[in-house]
Structures are given as C-alpha cells and as structure tokens.
Amino acid sequence: MSGSSASIGVAEKLQGLNGLFAIHKRKGPTSADVLNLLKTKLLEEAGIKQHRKKRKKQVLKMGHGGTLDSAASGVLVVGIGKGTKMLSGMLSGSKKYTTVGEFGKATDTFDAIGMVTEEQSYDHITKDDLERTLKKYTGSIMQTPPLYSALKQNGQRLSCLMKKGEAVESKPARPVMVYDLSVQDYSPPHFTLSQAMIQKSNVLFDQRLQ
C-alpha cells in the first residue's frame, strides 16, 4: 500500500469517528486549548492539513461539554462527529466539584491566581461557622456567576475583558440544585469543600464568610 493510500485510509477512519469520551484536563491549559491540541494531533496523524479559514467545511467536527477554567483540573467531556450533538446533555447533568479555599484573603479574580486585594483575620471562624454557612447554599438556590468567569460578553470571556480593564456587565442569577455541599477537610487557613449540583452552566460562585 502506498503512502497516499494509507493516509486516505486513516483519514476515512478519522472522519468515521462518532461518540463521546472523557479527557483529564490538567491545570494550565483552557478547555479550548485541550480540544485544539487533540484535533491538531488527530488531523496530523491522518495526514490532513487544517484550513482554519474554511470553518464551514470541517474535516473533523469536535466540541466539549462544559468549560473548565485554566486553573482547574478535572474531567472534560469531548464529542467527536455525531457525538457533538449529545454534548448539550452534559450541561444539564449532575456535576461534582472539589475545591480548596483559604480564609482571610480576597483576590481580584475570586480565585487563587489573582492578586490579593484584602486580608482579614480569620481566627474567629470555626468549622461549625463554615458548615452553617454552607447550608445556605444547599438545595434549590439562585446562583449569581462572578464577573471574573468563562461566561461571554460580545463574544469574549468576561475574565479576558476584566484582564484588559474593560467594563463588564453582571450576568443574571440562574437556578441550580445543590444536593450536597460539605467540608472534606478543615485545616485553617485552608479548607476543602465537596460540592455536587445540577445546573445548566458550570460556573461556580464566590462567597465570603463574614
């Protein structure tokens, strides 16, 4: 079999791929970065050149269900071919998060990668205080996404606009069902939370203990 015939065979198999599969995304790259890298590698293996300008005729159709921030690691659901039509179901399904927080500090991005903008004493906060506060965010609640998030405004992520110093508009609160929110570890100033919820978006909110 000639090289060109082999490439055609691989390309046909590639274009015949359909379904969903999971990828463990590490901290650092965005969900889009992971998807683009995977798509590039598959096309290179098939010997197909990717023409970015011709988006209407995609040789390999791929997408991901939900978005993990660059600072987050976890399961990224990827759809290929006809599997991309099933990705919307991933957004309405249940999700589980594990997060580590730190008492006494606030940042301009509401997460660990931002600049510290405020520091306060946390000695008065007990584990019972934390658990009582978590109960307020369990059950059917209205969740307001933070301004620094992956949600978009005029086609651009709010987080990117904020980095540029541009004004952003807050997004309306959306209903979510949090059926489990508990303290997994309590070692001040750090604490670990486990959260399980059902929602249409995967943007978590920031909340301070007063």
N, C-alpha and C positions, 0 to 999 in steps of 0.2 A: 504494500500500500504506500502510495506517495505521501510526501509531507502535506501537500494541499488537501488530499483526500482525507487524511487523518484529522486535519484541522476542521474540515467541513463536518466530519462525523462528531467531533467533540462539540462543535457549535450547535448542531442539531439536538444533541442530548441536553445541552445547556438550555436551549430555548424550550425544551420539553419539560423542564423542571417546574413543578407546581406544588405549593404547600406552605406550611408554617414550620419554623424551627427556632430554637432559643440560642442566644449568644450571651455569654457572661461578659458584660462591659466592665472594664476596669476604670479606675479613676483617671481623669485626664482628658481623653477624647470625648467629644459630644456624640450623641446618638447618630447624628448625620455623618460625622467623621467615620464611625464604625461601618455604617451602611455603604458609604462611598468607597472605603477601602476594600470591603468584601466584594462589591460589584466590580471594582477595577481588577482585582485578583482573578475573579471568575472569567471576566472577559479576556484577560491576558492569557489565561490557560487555554481558552478556546481559540486564541489567535484572532480575536475580533477587536478592531480599533473602535474606540468610543468617540463618537462625534457629539460633543456637548451642545452644539448649536441646533442639531436636529432632534429636539426633545419629543416631537410628535410621533416619531417612529422609533421607539425604544426597542433595542435588540433584547435587552433583559430588563423586565419590569420587577422592581423591588421596592419595598417600603417597610416601615417599622410601626408597631402598635404602641403608642405612648412614647414619651420622651424622658430619658434620664439625664439630669444635669451633668455637666462635665465633672463636677466634684463628687458625683455619686457613682457607686458601683452596684451592679445587680443584673437581673435577667432582662434582656432586650429581645422582644419577640419580633422576628423578621419574617416577612411574607415574600414569596417569590412567585412570579407568574400569576395564576388564578388565585393563589393564596393571599394576594394583596387585598382581595375583596372580603376576606374574613378578618382583616385587622381591626375593623371598627368594633368587632365583638370584644377585642382585648381591652378596649377603653371602658366598656360598661361592666366588665367583670370585676371580681374582688382582687384586691392587692394587699400585700403586706410589706411594711417598711420597718427598718431598724435604724435608729438614729442616735447619735451621741451628742449631748448638749453640754454647755458649760455655764454655770451660774456666774453672775456678776459682770458679764461683758455683753455689749451690744456692738454690732458692726454695721457698716453702711450697706452691706449686701444681705443681711439677715442670715448669714451662714459663716463658716469658718474661714473662707478665703478672703473676706473683706477686711477693711481697715477698722480697727477698734475705735468707736466713736464715744463710748461711755463705759465707765467702770463703777460698780457699786458693791457694797458689802453684801455678802450672802450668808453670813453666819447664822442669821435668824431663820433661814429657810430649812425646814425639816423634811424628811421623806413623806410624812403624813401631809404636810402642806402641798407637796408636789402631787401626791395621789388625789387629794381633794380637788386640786385644780384640774387634773386630767378628767375627772368625772364630768366637768362642764362641757367637755368636747367629745363625749361618748353618746352614741345614739344618733338620732336624726338631727343634724345641725346645718346651718348655713355657713359655708366656708368662703372667706374672702382671700383671694390669692394675693401674695405680696407683690409690690411693684417690681421688685427685682426677681423676675421669673422668666420661664421659657415662652410664656404667652406673647402673642404678637400684636403690634400696632402698626398699621400701614405696611404690613409685610415684614416687619423687623421685630426681633425679640425685644421685649421690654428691658431685659438685662443689658443688651447691647446698646440700646438707646440711652440708658442711665449711665453706662460707662462713658458715653460721648458727652454727657452733661445735658442731654436734651430732655425736654419736659415729656412726661408720660401720664396717661390717664389711668386711673384705677379701674380694674375690671369688676363687674358686679358679682356679688356673692352667689354661689351656686349650692344647691342641696347635695349633701353627701350623707352616707350612713356609715358611721364609725362603730363597728361592733366589737372592737377590742382595742384598748389603749392602756398599756400597763408599764410599770417600771421594772426593767430587767436587771438593772444594776444601779446602785446608789453609792457613789464614792466622791463626795464633794471635793473640788468644784464640778466634777463631771458626773453625768448620769446617762443611762442608756434606756431608751424607750422602744417598745414594740407597738406598732400600730397596724391594724387590719381594717380595711374600709372598702366600700363600693362607691364608685363615683365615675363621672363622665370625663374627668380630666385627672391628671396625675400631679397636680401642683400642690405641694404642702404649704401650710401657713406658718407664720412665725407668731409666737405668743410669749410674752414675758411674764414671769411671776412677779407680782407686786409685793 
